[in-house]
Amino acid sequence: MATPLTLALDMNVLNHLGIGLYSSAPAVLTELVANAWDAEASNVTIHIAKDQHQIIIQDDGHGMNAEESQAKFLTVGYARREKEGTDKSPIKKRPVMGRKGIGKLSMFSLAERIDIYTCDGKGPIVSGAIDVGALQAKIKEGKPYTLEPADTTLTPSLKHGTALVLRGITRDIGRTPNYLIERIARRFAVLGESHDFRVVVNEHPIGLLDRGYHDSIQFLWCLDTATEVEVSALATNLAIAGGSVCKRTLSGAVDPTDPRMSVRGYIATVDRPKKLRSMDANLNQISVFARGRIFQEDILGEIGNSKVFNNYLVGEVHADFLDDDQIDRATASREAIKHDDPRYVALRAFIARALNQIEHDWDEWRRALGYDKSEEPNAAIAEWLAQIKNPLERKLADRLMTSISNTRLGNDEDETRRQKSHLYRSAIVGFEKLRAREQLDRLEHVHDVLSPEFAGIFASITDLEETYYHDITRSRLEVIERFERIVADEELEKVAQIYLFHNLWLLDPTWGRVTGSEESEKILTDELRKIDPDNTEGARLDITFRTGSGKCVIVELKRPGVRVPFEVLLAQGRKYRHAVTQWILEHPDAFGFHGNVPPIDLFFLVSKSPAVSEGDEKSLAAYNGQVLTYQGLISNARKAYGEYIEVHATTSRIDALISKL
């Protein structure tokens, strides 16, 4: 009678290296496919039940007899390379992927029960089943777990190899089998006939194209000639610039003094970042492979820069030197690398250097291809560039416009186009400002103030000033229009507070915003009690503000729809001034007043003007106070800025051009 198969391990091992270590179905299946590779299988089939509650994975590898099953498969921590004294498989001489001997524990994180069937081709099928709940109970008792009989109704046909039936799936494995197909394809580089290793999921043979991005590759950089041939055949939409395909082969030497420290693979870019998003996955990464399987899912995020072109990158780098010695550089789950390892540090530095070259090529190729033809402002940009006669200046301007065209501003295409229009406009105005400054530097060489050169300098400055003021005026009118749309809103007080806080020019067109000197909703309870002991509520000032001229401005917003008697406003104004004065004296460092009380202006913003007499107006004026209505505020501001737009209907050259953007 055959000796029963047993499994013995510690609960911490099960929890930390099995159930708690593997976070997804693709990670688990990666371990099982890697085991099939190490077992010299040529074919691996994975079948996912329609209800996704069962997965069967079967290979035609060398399989195991009962003794080998107990000694290798059911012995946690069986370090194959160390035990067998080689990192190559015995017949096909494959580089062995496994190292720690704990990958089989991954199954316990995915299924409630695992039925195991294996055959070495010389004897009968060896089988057994592991019930994860029963296994945990035995571990708590401190006893080995004896495998249960496998389900005979599921016994596969095995000449040699291993089959695993995972039942009672405990994790979401994706909406469709395609989810697993894509992820397995991205985790292995040894799939297909050329490696004699075929993996099929629900009758779909997995190939490199299943990674889902090759047809989106626009530019390609390869680190070896073999990869260049392979990937060029898959990347059928490579761009052509200047009559040449946009691809280049770079050196793969990580350390030129050590031939072992070299890499294979490629780095590529797509024409649009959104093409690197598929089925909720972010493909904007450079993966590191060793021995044909994923070793670090993404190294791009560790390079340490936030350049725009990084958003277009995808690729894989094969660094077998990370796993070719006695040092185990992988984390326990084998999904990442120990980042302080010297070899990994050297690889990271190599990729950073490669990306510098890639960025240069990317920029040149993008400019050679011209601007994105789907963007509307290109006619205006071309018109502006045509006006720049100096070749050096035009090259710089062209580079600036290309950078904007290539900029990623989010996932919403409409919002991206709108934001880019603003960027183009700002960039053109800024570039013209720089050009004007360069002309000013040459003023000392101009001796005739009537010369065309001199007139051109001042014409460009005037042109620029007109453009700047048009921009300011238009933006302020937009705020006014938004204010008008919400004038009847019940939340007008709060909305007005937000708008006024950032746009105090609504009160006085001569005011701009003094950054860092504003405060909103300051509570002056203590100060108010000193001048009015009976007051228990304090004073809530909606906005306090120091203008550039050193004034302190107080704005009090009265609730819309409520008419406040003038005497109430006057009394509040008196108390507010005194309370603010007291606060400034007690906080001499605030606002840079240095303890000196500045002039204080007081504004009451109301829905309906209170009835006032001539004497009332004089009393309020004595406190530098004004009463304004919401509607009056909007009307006055619109009138002030509208008159400017009407008078300056003829725009400047630059403004006329950028208005087309």
Secondary structure, 3 states (H helix, E strand, C coil): CCCCCEECCCHHHHHHHHHCCCCCHHHHHHHHHHHHHHCCCCEEEEEECCCCCEEEEEECCCCCCHHHHHHHHCCCCCCHHHHHCCCECCCCCCECCCCCCCHHHHHHHCEEEEEEEEECCCCCCEEEEEEHHHHHHHHHHCCCEECECCCHHHCCCCCCEEEEEEEEECCCCCCCHHHHHHHHHHHECCCEHHHCEEEEECCEECCHHHHCCHHHEEEEEECCHHHHHHHHHHCCCCCEECCEECEEECCCECCCCCCCCECEEEEEEECCHHHHEECCEECCCEEEEECCEEEECCCHHHCCCCCHHHHHEEEEEECHHHHCCCCCCECCCCCCECCCCHHHHHHHHHHHHHHHHHHHHHHHHHHHHCCCCCCCCHHHHHHHHHCCCCHHHHHHHHHHHHHHHCCCCCCCHHHHHHHHHHHHHHHHHHHHHHHHHHHHHCHHHCCCCCCHHHHHHHHHHHHHHHHHHHHHHHHHHHHHHHHHHCCCCCCHHHHHHHHHHHCHHHCCCCCCCCCCCEEEEEECHHHHHHHCCCCCCCCEEEEEEECCCCCEEEEEECCCCCCCCHHHHHHHHHHHHHHHHHHHHHCCCHHHCCCCCCCEEEEEEECCCCCCCHHHHHHHHCCCEEEEEHHHHHHHHHHHHHHHHHHCCCCCHHHHHHCCC
